[in-house]
Each structure stands twice: as structure tokens, then as C-alpha cells.
Amino acid sequence: MTQWTYEGDTGPDRWGTLDPSWALADVGYRQSPVELGQAVEAAVPSLRYLYGPAEARVDVDRYGIRLRPTVPASIEIDGEGVDVLEIHAHTPAEHAVDGRLAPAEVHIVHQDANDGLAVLGVFVEAGEENPIIDLFGLDAPEGATLTVDPRHLLPEGGSAIYHYEGSLTTPPCTEGVRWFVLAAPTHASDAQLASMRERQGRTNRPLQDLHGRQIGRG
């Protein structure tokens, strides 16, 4: 498997040359992450959260922990059900708002019946402790099973949503990903954020050109 990193000769500015199947990282016109501050008020797809406690398998790599639910957890997008494929985190955030990156960003990756991907991004700011954030700072072994409840990532009282068409933010940087980024953050303690940074280091891809795409906020 081709190796990639977040710096040096195998860093983001070289991803598109490391493997022919990753060429979109260099030549794609719908790449992620992006600056969200230029969003326009617009109707965006409706989200209905059907999350709850679920067992999740731990996959460990050099970039941190990936939680893969072993039983379906899902949301509905305009009434269409999509299941959670995995949950992972980036430090600092990948998407920016008016040039600022939050301390962290969690991605809940969903897959529909046609293998299409939809990602819910949640910014993480310093504040009260959050039980799910603890999981990303653990030295959990590969294959371990943990209980995860994505509801702990949702800000209280709801949130406006940024929506746009983009890509995966790691190789192969596949396009055609529906992005939904919550404007309101969830929170984690300073100690939890420090543990995440120590566990996985800097894991954010630089911002990508919009190439004329419009970001809706609704």
C-alpha cells in the first residue's frame, strides 16, 4: 500500500503524484476541505439524526483511531437513510470559518445504498468534557470494541449547516462526497484536546480551492 503523511515528501502537496489512482488530489475541482466563511444563505438538505449507543470496532493507524460501528447507526438526508461507516477526528480542524481552524474536527462518514458518501463534520472547541472525545485519545488496541454514541457530538439546540459537494480529505481524495458541516461546535475539555493532539499529531489537509463551487448555509 502506498504510504502518505501530512508533511514532507509524502505530504498533501505530493499526494497526487504518489499513486496514479490519487491524481484527483492535484487535478480535481471538487476537493475538500474548504473555507466555509463565504457561504450563502440557501436551502440545504434536511438532516434527521437516528443515532444512538452502538458497539464500534477500533481501527488504529498512524493518523489516530477510526471507530467503525458494528450495528447500523444512521441519519436521514431528505428522507434517505444513510448508515455510519466510520467516525474519526482531525487535529486541528480541516474546514475553516473566516480563516480560523477549530482545535479539532470530527467526521462522521456515512454510506448510502449506492455506496455514495456523505460526511457530517463537527467542530470541537474547548469547554466541557465530552465522553466520545475521550475515545480519540486512547491507546486502544486494534480490533477492540468500544461503545460509541454519536449523539454526544451534536451541539445542543441544533445548528445551522454548511453544505457543499466535495471529496475525501485523505488519499485517494475521491470526489462526489456530500459534505454537511455543523456551524455550532461540540465541546471537549482542554485535557481531552491535548490528549487527541498527543495521540495523533497534526492531521489536517490544507484548504482547497473552491473552483466556483457555492457553499450553502441553512
mmCIF file of the C-alpha atoms, coordinates in Angstrom:
data_MODEL
# 
_entry.id   MODEL 
# 
loop_
_atom_site.group_PDB 
_atom_site.id 
_atom_site.type_symbol 
_atom_site.label_atom_id 
_atom_site.label_alt_id 
_atom_site.label_comp_id 
_atom_site.label_asym_id 
_atom_site.label_entity_id 
_atom_site.label_seq_id 
_atom_site.pdbx_PDB_ins_code 
_atom_site.Cartn_x 
_atom_site.Cartn_y 
_atom_site.Cartn_z 
_atom_site.occupancy 
_atom_site.B_iso_or_equiv 
_atom_site.pdbx_formal_charge 
_atom_site.auth_seq_id 
_atom_site.auth_comp_id 
_atom_site.auth_asym_id 
_atom_site.auth_atom_id 
_atom_site.pdbx_PDB_model_num 
ATOM 1   C CA . MET A 1 1   ? 0.000   0.000  0.000   1.00 0.00 ? 1   MET A CA 1 
ATOM 2   C CA . THR A 1 2   ? 1.277   3.471  -0.891  1.00 0.00 ? 2   THR A CA 1 
ATOM 3   C CA . GLN A 1 3   ? 2.348   5.435  2.163   1.00 0.00 ? 3   GLN A CA 1 
ATOM 4   C CA . TRP A 1 4   ? 1.304   9.039  2.728   1.00 0.00 ? 4   TRP A CA 1 
ATOM 5   C CA . THR A 1 5   ? 1.741   11.557 5.525   1.00 0.00 ? 5   THR A CA 1 
ATOM 6   C CA . TYR A 1 6   ? 0.853   15.125 6.438   1.00 0.00 ? 6   TYR A CA 1 
ATOM 7   C CA . GLU A 1 7   ? 4.334   16.546 5.832   1.00 0.00 ? 7   GLU A CA 1 
ATOM 8   C CA . GLY A 1 8   ? 7.495   16.185 3.784   1.00 0.00 ? 8   GLY A CA 1 
ATOM 9   C CA . ASP A 1 9   ? 7.937   14.195 0.586   1.00 0.00 ? 9   ASP A CA 1 
ATOM 10  C CA . THR A 1 10  ? 4.731   12.234 1.165   1.00 0.00 ? 10  THR A CA 1 
ATOM 11  C CA . GLY A 1 11  ? 2.691   15.199 2.432   1.00 0.00 ? 11  GLY A CA 1 
ATOM 12  C CA . PRO A 1 12  ? -0.504  16.752 0.990   1.00 0.00 ? 12  PRO A CA 1 
ATOM 13  C CA . ASP A 1 13  ? 1.196   18.684 -1.806  1.00 0.00 ? 13  ASP A CA 1 
ATOM 14  C CA . ARG A 1 14  ? 2.569   15.387 -3.138  1.00 0.00 ? 14  ARG A CA 1 
ATOM 15  C CA . TRP A 1 15  ? -0.415  13.077 -2.666  1.00 0.00 ? 15  TRP A CA 1 
ATOM 16  C CA . GLY A 1 16  ? -1.497  13.343 -6.285  1.00 0.00 ? 16  GLY A CA 1 
ATOM 17  C CA . THR A 1 17  ? 1.881   12.052 -7.501  1.00 0.00 ? 17  THR A CA 1 
ATOM 18  C CA . LEU A 1 18  ? 2.311   9.160  -5.060  1.00 0.00 ? 18  LEU A CA 1 
ATOM 19  C CA . ASP A 1 19  ? -0.204  6.848  -6.737  1.00 0.00 ? 19  ASP A CA 1 
ATOM 20  C CA . PRO A 1 20  ? -1.919  7.154  -10.135 1.00 0.00 ? 20  PRO A CA 1 
ATOM 21  C CA . SER A 1 21  ? -5.295  6.497  -8.507  1.00 0.00 ? 21  SER A CA 1 
ATOM 22  C CA . TRP A 1 22  ? -4.799  9.568  -6.296  1.00 0.00 ? 22  TRP A CA 1 
ATOM 23  C CA . ALA A 1 23  ? -4.470  12.053 -9.170  1.00 0.00 ? 23  ALA A CA 1 
ATOM 24  C CA . LEU A 1 24  ? -7.636  13.927 -8.135  1.00 0.00 ? 24  LEU A CA 1 
ATOM 25  C CA . ALA A 1 25  ? -5.709  15.289 -5.161  1.00 0.00 ? 25  ALA A CA 1 
ATOM 26  C CA . ASP A 1 26  ? -3.884  17.509 -7.675  1.00 0.00 ? 26  ASP A CA 1 
ATOM 27  C CA . VAL A 1 27  ? -6.286  17.940 -10.579 1.00 0.00 ? 27  VAL A CA 1 
ATOM 28  C CA . GLY A 1 28  ? -9.750  17.641 -9.014  1.00 0.00 ? 28  GLY A CA 1 
ATOM 29  C CA . TYR A 1 29  ? -12.146 20.592 -8.987  1.00 0.00 ? 29  TYR A CA 1 
ATOM 30  C CA . ARG A 1 30  ? -14.256 19.425 -6.030  1.00 0.00 ? 30  ARG A CA 1 
ATOM 31  C CA . GLN A 1 31  ? -11.675 18.848 -3.340  1.00 0.00 ? 31  GLN A CA 1 
ATOM 32  C CA . SER A 1 32  ? -12.030 19.198 0.437   1.00 0.00 ? 32  SER A CA 1 
ATOM 33  C CA . PRO A 1 33  ? -11.599 20.796 2.940   1.00 0.00 ? 33  PRO A CA 1 
ATOM 34  C CA . VAL A 1 34  ? -12.542 24.385 2.085   1.00 0.00 ? 34  VAL A CA 1 
ATOM 35  C CA . GLU A 1 35  ? -13.096 27.793 3.645   1.00 0.00 ? 35  GLU A CA 1 
ATOM 36  C CA . LEU A 1 36  ? -16.740 27.992 4.746   1.00 0.00 ? 36  LEU A CA 1 
ATOM 37  C CA . GLY A 1 37  ? -16.919 31.694 5.602   1.00 0.00 ? 37  GLY A CA 1 
ATOM 38  C CA . GLN A 1 38  ? -18.127 32.678 2.125   1.00 0.00 ? 38  GLN A CA 1 
ATOM 39  C CA . ALA A 1 39  ? -21.260 30.526 2.374   1.00 0.00 ? 39  ALA A CA 1 
ATOM 40  C CA . VAL A 1 40  ? -24.549 31.994 1.165   1.00 0.00 ? 40  VAL A CA 1 
ATOM 41  C CA . GLU A 1 41  ? -27.923 31.544 2.815   1.00 0.00 ? 41  GLU A CA 1 
ATOM 42  C CA . ALA A 1 42  ? -29.651 28.758 0.928   1.00 0.00 ? 42  ALA A CA 1 
ATOM 43  C CA . ALA A 1 43  ? -31.959 25.797 1.344   1.00 0.00 ? 43  ALA A CA 1 
ATOM 44  C CA . VAL A 1 44  ? -29.883 22.766 2.308   1.00 0.00 ? 44  VAL A CA 1 
ATOM 45  C CA . PRO A 1 45  ? -30.919 19.118 2.568   1.00 0.00 ? 45  PRO A CA 1 
ATOM 46  C CA . SER A 1 46  ? -32.698 18.272 5.811   1.00 0.00 ? 46  SER A CA 1 
ATOM 47  C CA . LEU A 1 47  ? -30.974 16.006 8.306   1.00 0.00 ? 47  LEU A CA 1 
ATOM 48  C CA . ARG A 1 48  ? -32.741 13.716 10.758  1.00 0.00 ? 48  ARG A CA 1 
ATOM 49  C CA . TYR A 1 49  ? -30.432 12.109 13.306  1.00 0.00 ? 49  TYR A CA 1 
ATOM 50  C CA . LEU A 1 50  ? -31.174 8.490  14.196  1.00 0.00 ? 50  LEU A CA 1 
ATOM 51  C CA . TYR A 1 51  ? -28.023 7.925  16.220  1.00 0.00 ? 51  TYR A CA 1 
ATOM 52  C CA . GLY A 1 52  ? -27.852 6.004  19.474  1.00 0.00 ? 52  GLY A CA 1 
ATOM 53  C CA . PRO A 1 53  ? -25.408 3.908  21.522  1.00 0.00 ? 53  PRO A CA 1 
ATOM 54  C CA . ALA A 1 54  ? -23.662 1.292  19.383  1.00 0.00 ? 54  ALA A CA 1 
ATOM 55  C CA . GLU A 1 55  ? -20.713 -1.045 19.575  1.00 0.00 ? 55  GLU A CA 1 
ATOM 56  C CA . ALA A 1 56  ? -17.830 0.039  17.360  1.00 0.00 ? 56  ALA A CA 1 
ATOM 57  C CA . ARG A 1 57  ? -14.651 -1.706 16.283  1.00 0.00 ? 57  ARG A CA 1 
ATOM 58  C CA . VAL A 1 58  ? -11.408 0.203  16.738  1.00 0.00 ? 58  VAL A CA 1 
ATOM 59  C CA . ASP A 1 59  ? -9.089  0.504  13.745  1.00 0.00 ? 59  ASP A CA 1 
ATOM 60  C CA . VAL A 1 60  ? -5.718  2.063  14.560  1.00 0.00 ? 60  VAL A CA 1 
ATOM 61  C CA . ASP A 1 61  ? -3.258  3.649  12.155  1.00 0.00 ? 61  ASP A CA 1 
ATOM 62  C CA . ARG A 1 62  ? -0.578  6.329  12.341  1.00 0.00 ? 62  ARG A CA 1 
ATOM 63  C CA . TYR A 1 63  ? -3.234  9.029  11.962  1.00 0.00 ? 63  TYR A CA 1 
ATOM 64  C CA . GLY A 1 64  ? -5.284  8.021  15.002  1.00 0.00 ? 64  GLY A CA 1 
ATOM 65  C CA . ILE A 1 65  ? -8.313  5.920  15.831  1.00 0.00 ? 65  ILE A CA 1 
ATOM 66  C CA . ARG A 1 66  ? -11.182 5.100  13.497  1.00 0.00 ? 66  ARG A CA 1 
ATOM 67  C CA . LEU A 1 67  ? -14.409 3.862  15.056  1.00 0.00 ? 67  LEU A CA 1 
ATOM 68  C CA . ARG A 1 68  ? -16.467 1.555  12.852  1.00 0.00 ? 68  ARG A CA 1 
ATOM 69  C CA . PRO A 1 69  ? -19.954 0.726  14.205  1.00 0.00 ? 69  PRO A CA 1 
ATOM 70  C CA . THR A 1 70  ? -20.746 -2.977 14.085  1.00 0.00 ? 70  THR A CA 1 
ATOM 71  C CA . VAL A 1 71  ? -24.504 -2.319 14.089  1.00 0.00 ? 71  VAL A CA 1 
ATOM 72  C CA . PRO A 1 72  ? -26.166 0.346  11.937  1.00 0.00 ? 72  PRO A CA 1 
ATOM 73  C CA . ALA A 1 73  ? -26.349 3.916  13.191  1.00 0.00 ? 73  ALA A CA 1 
ATOM 74  C CA . SER A 1 74  ? -27.776 6.348  10.725  1.00 0.00 ? 74  SER A CA 1 
ATOM 75  C CA . ILE A 1 75  ? -29.196 9.658  9.651   1.00 0.00 ? 75  ILE A CA 1 
ATOM 76  C CA . GLU A 1 76  ? -31.763 10.578 7.046   1.00 0.00 ? 76  GLU A CA 1 
ATOM 77  C CA . ILE A 1 77  ? -30.877 13.107 4.366   1.00 0.00 ? 77  ILE A CA 1 
ATOM 78  C CA . ASP A 1 78  ? -34.085 14.443 2.812   1.00 0.00 ? 78  ASP A CA 1 
ATOM 79  C CA . GLY A 1 79  ? -35.708 11.218 3.995   1.00 0.00 ? 79  GLY A CA 1 
ATOM 80  C CA . GLU A 1 80  ? -32.995 8.929  2.573   1.00 0.00 ? 80  GLU A CA 1 
ATOM 81  C CA . GLY A 1 81  ? -31.346 6.691  5.157   1.00 0.00 ? 81  GLY A CA 1 
ATOM 82  C CA . VAL A 1 82  ? -27.548 6.549  5.221   1.00 0.00 ? 82  VAL A CA 1 
ATOM 83  C CA . ASP A 1 83  ? -25.556 4.400  7.653   1.00 0.00 ? 83  ASP A CA 1 
ATOM 84  C CA . VAL A 1 84  ? -22.447 5.364  9.599   1.00 0.00 ? 84  VAL A CA 1 
ATOM 85  C CA . LEU A 1 85  ? -19.347 3.839  8.030   1.00 0.00 ? 85  LEU A CA 1 
ATOM 86  C CA . GLU A 1 86  ? -16.774 5.254  10.449  1.00 0.00 ? 86  GLU A CA 1 
ATOM 87  C CA . ILE A 1 87  ? -16.014 8.102  12.840  1.00 0.00 ? 87  ILE A CA 1 
ATOM 88  C CA . HIS A 1 88  ? -12.599 9.745  13.041  1.00 0.00 ? 88  HIS A CA 1 
ATOM 89  C CA . ALA A 1 89  ? -11.071 13.043 14.110  1.00 0.00 ? 89  ALA A CA 1 
ATOM 90  C CA . HIS A 1 90  ? -8.601  15.615 12.789  1.00 0.00 ? 90  HIS A CA 1 
ATOM 91  C CA . THR A 1 91  ? -6.396  17.956 14.802  1.00 0.00 ? 91  THR A CA 1 
ATOM 92  C CA . PRO A 1 92  ? -6.729  20.830 14.187  1.00 0.00 ? 92  PRO A CA 1 
ATOM 93  C CA . ALA A 1 93  ? -9.953  21.200 12.194  1.00 0.00 ? 93  ALA A CA 1 
ATOM 94  C CA . GLU A 1 94  ? -9.810  20.835 8.436   1.00 0.00 ? 94  GLU A CA 1 
ATOM 95  C CA . HIS A 1 95  ? -12.544 23.256 7.402   1.00 0.00 ? 95  HIS A CA 1 
ATOM 96  C CA . ALA A 1 96  ? -12.050 26.922 8.254   1.00 0.00 ? 96  ALA A CA 1 
ATOM 97  C CA . VAL A 1 97  ? -14.551 29.667 9.010   1.00 0.00 ? 97  VAL A CA 1 
ATOM 98  C CA . ASP A 1 98  ? -13.262 33.154 8.191   1.00 0.00 ? 98  ASP A CA 1 
ATOM 99  C CA . GLY A 1 99  ? -9.722  31.823 8.240   1.00 0.00 ? 99  GLY A CA 1 
ATOM 100 C CA . ARG A 1 100 ? -9.931  30.186 11.670  1.00 0.00 ? 100 ARG A CA 1 
ATOM 101 C CA . LEU A 1 101 ? -9.447  26.494 12.388  1.00 0.00 ? 101 LEU A CA 1 
ATOM 102 C CA . ALA A 1 102 ? -11.094 24.990 15.475  1.00 0.00 ? 102 ALA A CA 1 
ATOM 103 C CA . PRO A 1 103 ? -8.847  22.858 17.726  1.00 0.00 ? 103 PRO A CA 1 
ATOM 104 C CA . ALA A 1 104 ? -10.345 19.674 16.256  1.00 0.00 ? 104 ALA A CA 1 
ATOM 105 C CA . GLU A 1 105 ? -12.977 18.398 13.842  1.00 0.00 ? 105 GLU A CA 1 
ATOM 106 C CA . VAL A 1 106 ? -14.763 15.053 13.969  1.00 0.00 ? 106 VAL A CA 1 
ATOM 107 C CA . HIS A 1 107 ? -16.015 13.427 10.776  1.00 0.00 ? 107 HIS A CA 1 
ATOM 108 C CA . ILE A 1 108 ? -18.929 11.002 10.816  1.00 0.00 ? 108 ILE A CA 1 
ATOM 109 C CA . VAL A 1 109 ? -18.698 9.235  7.465   1.00 0.00 ? 109 VAL A CA 1 
ATOM 110 C CA . HIS A 1 110 ? -21.915 7.749  6.076   1.00 0.00 ? 110 HIS A CA 1 
ATOM 111 C CA . GLN A 1 111 ? -22.569 5.490  3.109   1.00 0.00 ? 111 GLN A CA 1 
ATOM 112 C CA . ASP A 1 112 ? -25.836 5.092  1.230   1.00 0.00 ? 112 ASP A CA 1 
ATOM 113 C CA . ALA A 1 113 ? -27.242 2.046  -0.554  1.00 0.00 ? 113 ALA A CA 1 
ATOM 114 C CA . ASN A 1 114 ? -25.413 3.006  -3.759  1.00 0.00 ? 114 ASN A CA 1 
ATOM 115 C CA . ASP A 1 115 ? -22.052 3.395  -1.959  1.00 0.00 ? 115 ASP A CA 1 
ATOM 116 C CA . GLY A 1 116 ? -22.289 7.188  -2.115  1.00 0.00 ? 116 GLY A CA 1 
ATOM 117 C CA . LEU A 1 117 ? -20.600 9.014  0.767   1.00 0.00 ? 117 LEU A CA 1 
ATOM 118 C CA . ALA A 1 118 ? -21.939 11.781 2.999   1.00 0.00 ? 118 ALA A CA 1 
ATOM 119 C CA . VAL A 1 119 ? -19.819 13.256 5.785   1.00 0.00 ? 119 VAL A CA 1 
ATOM 120 C CA . LEU A 1 120 ? -21.076 15.171 8.798   1.00 0.00 ? 120 LEU A CA 1 
ATOM 121 C CA . GLY A 1 121 ? -18.317 17.416 10.135  1.00 0.00 ? 121 GLY A CA 1 
ATOM 122 C CA . VAL A 1 122 ? -18.432 18.701 13.718  1.00 0.00 ? 122 VAL A CA 1 
ATOM 123 C CA . PHE A 1 123 ? -16.036 21.325 15.050  1.00 0.00 ? 123 PHE A CA 1 
ATOM 124 C CA . VAL A 1 124 ? -14.662 20.733 18.550  1.00 0.00 ? 124 VAL A CA 1 
ATOM 125 C CA . GLU A 1 125 ? -13.977 23.751 20.768  1.00 0.00 ? 125 GLU A CA 1 
ATOM 126 C CA . ALA A 1 126 ? -12.578 23.910 24.313  1.00 0.00 ? 126 ALA A CA 1 
ATOM 127 C CA . GLY A 1 127 ? -15.237 23.625 27.001  1.00 0.00 ? 127 GLY A CA 1 
ATOM 128 C CA . GLU A 1 128 ? -16.915 20.870 28.989  1.00 0.00 ? 128 GLU A CA 1 
ATOM 129 C CA . GLU A 1 129 ? -15.742 17.255 28.823  1.00 0.00 ? 129 GLU A CA 1 
ATOM 130 C CA . ASN A 1 130 ? -17.277 15.076 26.135  1.00 0.00 ? 130 ASN A CA 1 
ATOM 131 C CA . PRO A 1 131 ? -17.358 11.281 26.568  1.00 0.00 ? 131 PRO A CA 1 
ATOM 132 C CA . ILE A 1 132 ? -16.900 10.477 22.887  1.00 0.00 ? 132 ILE A CA 1 
ATOM 133 C CA . ILE A 1 133 ? -13.801 12.691 22.550  1.00 0.00 ? 133 ILE A CA 1 
ATOM 134 C CA . ASP A 1 134 ? -12.052 10.534 25.165  1.00 0.00 ? 134 ASP A CA 1 
ATOM 135 C CA . LEU A 1 135 ? -12.054 7.680  22.658  1.00 0.00 ? 135 LEU A CA 1 
ATOM 136 C CA . PHE A 1 136 ? -9.791  9.519  20.215  1.00 0.00 ? 136 PHE A CA 1 
ATOM 137 C CA . GLY A 1 137 ? -7.093  9.998  22.830  1.00 0.00 ? 137 GLY A CA 1 
ATOM 138 C CA . LEU A 1 138 ? -6.998  6.374  23.978  1.00 0.00 ? 138 LEU A CA 1 
ATOM 139 C CA . ASP A 1 139 ? -4.261  3.877  23.232  1.00 0.00 ? 139 ASP A CA 1 
ATOM 140 C CA . ALA A 1 140 ? -6.928  1.346  22.355  1.00 0.00 ? 140 ALA A CA 1 
ATOM 141 C CA . PRO A 1 141 ? -5.673  -1.815 20.611  1.00 0.00 ? 141 PRO A CA 1 
ATOM 142 C CA . GLU A 1 142 ? -6.572  -2.698 17.046  1.00 0.00 ? 142 GLU A CA 1 
ATOM 143 C CA . GLY A 1 143 ? -9.779  -4.706 16.951  1.00 0.00 ? 143 GLY A CA 1 
ATOM 144 C CA . ALA A 1 144 ? -11.019 -3.605 20.369  1.00 0.00 ? 144 ALA A CA 1 
ATOM 145 C CA . THR A 1 145 ? -14.740 -2.936 20.765  1.00 0.00 ? 145 THR A CA 1 
ATOM 146 C CA . LEU A 1 146 ? -15.969 0.277  22.347  1.00 0.00 ? 146 LEU A CA 1 
ATOM 147 C CA . THR A 1 147 ? -19.414 1.737  22.894  1.00 0.00 ? 147 THR A CA 1 
ATOM 148 C CA . VAL A 1 148 ? -19.943 4.947  20.950  1.00 0.00 ? 148 VAL A CA 1 
ATOM 149 C CA . ASP A 1 149 ? -22.933 7.279  20.780  1.00 0.00 ? 149 ASP A CA 1 
ATOM 150 C CA . PRO A 1 150 ? -22.660 9.889  18.006  1.00 0.00 ? 150 PRO A CA 1 
ATOM 151 C CA . ARG A 1 151 ? -25.350 11.964 19.738  1.00 0.00 ? 151 ARG A CA 1 
ATOM 152 C CA . HIS A 1 152 ? -22.611 13.232 22.065  1.00 0.00 ? 152 HIS A CA 1 
ATOM 153 C CA . LEU A 1 153 ? -21.115 15.034 19.064  1.00 0.00 ? 153 LEU A CA 1 
ATOM 154 C CA . LEU A 1 154 ? -24.242 17.028 18.274  1.00 0.00 ? 154 LEU A CA 1 
ATOM 155 C CA . PRO A 1 155 ? -24.438 20.570 19.687  1.00 0.00 ? 155 PRO A CA 1 
ATOM 156 C CA . GLU A 1 156 ? -27.355 21.237 21.987  1.00 0.00 ? 156 GLU A CA 1 
ATOM 157 C CA . GLY A 1 157 ? -30.221 23.153 20.460  1.00 0.00 ? 157 GLY A CA 1 
ATOM 158 C CA . GLY A 1 158 ? -29.417 22.247 16.875  1.00 0.00 ? 158 GLY A CA 1 
ATOM 159 C CA . SER A 1 159 ? -27.229 24.093 14.422  1.00 0.00 ? 159 SER A CA 1 
ATOM 160 C CA . ALA A 1 160 ? -27.144 25.764 11.054  1.00 0.00 ? 160 ALA A CA 1 
ATOM 161 C CA . ILE A 1 161 ? -25.440 23.582 8.454   1.00 0.00 ? 161 ILE A CA 1 
ATOM 162 C CA . TYR A 1 162 ? -22.862 24.321 5.791   1.00 0.00 ? 162 TYR A CA 1 
ATOM 163 C CA . HIS A 1 163 ? -23.396 22.132 2.731   1.00 0.00 ? 163 HIS A CA 1 
ATOM 164 C CA . TYR A 1 164 ? -21.325 21.627 -0.397  1.00 0.00 ? 164 TYR A CA 1 
ATOM 165 C CA . GLU A 1 165 ? -20.078 18.959 -2.813  1.00 0.00 ? 165 GLU A CA 1 
ATOM 166 C CA . GLY A 1 166 ? -16.510 17.883 -2.113  1.00 0.00 ? 166 GLY A CA 1 
ATOM 167 C CA . SER A 1 167 ? -14.149 14.974 -1.613  1.00 0.00 ? 167 SER A CA 1 
ATOM 168 C CA . LEU A 1 168 ? -12.485 12.776 0.939   1.00 0.00 ? 168 LEU A CA 1 
ATOM 169 C CA . THR A 1 169 ? -9.761  14.744 2.718   1.00 0.00 ? 169 THR A CA 1 
ATOM 170 C CA . THR A 1 170 ? -7.284  11.862 2.648   1.00 0.00 ? 170 THR A CA 1 
ATOM 171 C CA . PRO A 1 171 ? -5.984  9.763  -0.267  1.00 0.00 ? 171 PRO A CA 1 
ATOM 172 C CA . PRO A 1 172 ? -7.438  8.800  -2.683  1.00 0.00 ? 172 PRO A CA 1 
ATOM 173 C CA . CYS A 1 173 ? -9.304  12.149 -2.274  1.00 0.00 ? 173 CYS A CA 1 
ATOM 174 C CA . THR A 1 174 ? -12.346 10.699 -4.053  1.00 0.00 ? 174 THR A CA 1 
ATOM 175 C CA . GLU A 1 175 ? -14.854 13.315 -5.202  1.00 0.00 ? 175 GLU A CA 1 
ATOM 176 C CA . GLY A 1 176 ? -18.642 13.128 -5.132  1.00 0.00 ? 176 GLY A CA 1 
ATOM 177 C CA . VAL A 1 177 ? -18.818 13.378 -1.322  1.00 0.00 ? 177 VAL A CA 1 
ATOM 178 C CA . ARG A 1 178 ? -21.771 15.280 0.158   1.00 0.00 ? 178 ARG A CA 1 
ATOM 179 C CA . TRP A 1 179 ? -20.482 17.478 2.990   1.00 0.00 ? 179 TRP A CA 1 
ATOM 180 C CA . PHE A 1 180 ? -22.549 18.748 5.922   1.00 0.00 ? 180 PHE A CA 1 
ATOM 181 C CA . VAL A 1 181 ? -20.581 20.773 8.490   1.00 0.00 ? 181 VAL A CA 1 
ATOM 182 C CA . LEU A 1 182 ? -22.376 21.985 11.610  1.00 0.00 ? 182 LEU A CA 1 
ATOM 183 C CA . ALA A 1 183 ? -21.900 25.698 12.266  1.00 0.00 ? 183 ALA A CA 1 
ATOM 184 C CA . ALA A 1 184 ? -22.225 25.250 16.038  1.00 0.00 ? 184 ALA A CA 1 
ATOM 185 C CA . PRO A 1 185 ? -19.451 23.226 17.692  1.00 0.00 ? 185 PRO A CA 1 
ATOM 186 C CA . THR A 1 186 ? -19.433 20.451 20.206  1.00 0.00 ? 186 THR A CA 1 
ATOM 187 C CA . HIS A 1 187 ? -17.020 20.789 23.127  1.00 0.00 ? 187 HIS A CA 1 
ATOM 188 C CA . ALA A 1 188 ? -14.198 18.927 24.833  1.00 0.00 ? 188 ALA A CA 1 
ATOM 189 C CA . SER A 1 189 ? -12.000 19.741 27.790  1.00 0.00 ? 189 SER A CA 1 
ATOM 190 C CA . ASP A 1 190 ? -8.517  21.174 27.369  1.00 0.00 ? 190 ASP A CA 1 
ATOM 191 C CA . ALA A 1 191 ? -7.127  17.864 28.632  1.00 0.00 ? 191 ALA A CA 1 
ATOM 192 C CA . GLN A 1 192 ? -9.139  15.874 26.063  1.00 0.00 ? 192 GLN A CA 1 
ATOM 193 C CA . LEU A 1 193 ? -7.980  18.120 23.220  1.00 0.00 ? 193 LEU A CA 1 
ATOM 194 C CA . ALA A 1 194 ? -4.372  17.825 24.393  1.00 0.00 ? 194 ALA A CA 1 
ATOM 195 C CA . SER A 1 195 ? -4.713  14.041 24.513  1.00 0.00 ? 195 SER A CA 1 
ATOM 196 C CA . MET A 1 196 ? -6.035  13.982 20.945  1.00 0.00 ? 196 MET A CA 1 
ATOM 197 C CA . ARG A 1 197 ? -3.152  16.103 19.696  1.00 0.00 ? 197 ARG A CA 1 
ATOM 198 C CA . GLU A 1 198 ? -0.617  13.927 21.507  1.00 0.00 ? 198 GLU A CA 1 
ATOM 199 C CA . ARG A 1 199 ? -2.222  10.737 20.178  1.00 0.00 ? 199 ARG A CA 1 
ATOM 200 C CA . GLN A 1 200 ? -2.380  11.664 16.508  1.00 0.00 ? 200 GLN A CA 1 
ATOM 201 C CA . GLY A 1 201 ? -0.380  14.845 15.914  1.00 0.00 ? 201 GLY A CA 1 
ATOM 202 C CA . ARG A 1 202 ? -1.303  17.286 13.156  1.00 0.00 ? 202 ARG A CA 1 
ATOM 203 C CA . THR A 1 203 ? -3.739  15.587 10.799  1.00 0.00 ? 203 THR A CA 1 
ATOM 204 C CA . ASN A 1 204 ? -5.410  18.277 8.710   1.00 0.00 ? 204 ASN A CA 1 
ATOM 205 C CA . ARG A 1 205 ? -5.191  18.710 4.953   1.00 0.00 ? 205 ARG A CA 1 
ATOM 206 C CA . PRO A 1 206 ? -4.667  22.319 3.775   1.00 0.00 ? 206 PRO A CA 1 
ATOM 207 C CA . LEU A 1 207 ? -7.665  24.209 2.413   1.00 0.00 ? 207 LEU A CA 1 
ATOM 208 C CA . GLN A 1 208 ? -8.553  23.556 -1.228  1.00 0.00 ? 208 GLN A CA 1 
ATOM 209 C CA . ASP A 1 209 ? -9.722  25.915 -3.972  1.00 0.00 ? 209 ASP A CA 1 
ATOM 210 C CA . LEU A 1 210 ? -13.492 26.140 -4.403  1.00 0.00 ? 210 LEU A CA 1 
ATOM 211 C CA . HIS A 1 211 ? -13.203 26.358 -8.216  1.00 0.00 ? 211 HIS A CA 1 
ATOM 212 C CA . GLY A 1 212 ? -16.505 28.198 -8.392  1.00 0.00 ? 212 GLY A CA 1 
ATOM 213 C CA . ARG A 1 213 ? -18.466 25.932 -6.066  1.00 0.00 ? 213 ARG A CA 1 
ATOM 214 C CA . GLN A 1 214 ? -21.141 27.515 -3.919  1.00 0.00 ? 214 GLN A CA 1 
ATOM 215 C CA . ILE A 1 215 ? -21.420 26.674 -0.237  1.00 0.00 ? 215 ILE A CA 1 
ATOM 216 C CA . GLY A 1 216 ? -24.929 26.824 1.158   1.00 0.00 ? 216 GLY A CA 1 
ATOM 217 C CA . ARG A 1 217 ? -25.744 27.668 4.764   1.00 0.00 ? 217 ARG A CA 1 
ATOM 218 C CA . GLY A 1 218 ? -29.165 26.931 6.124   1.00 0.00 ? 218 GLY A CA 1 
# 
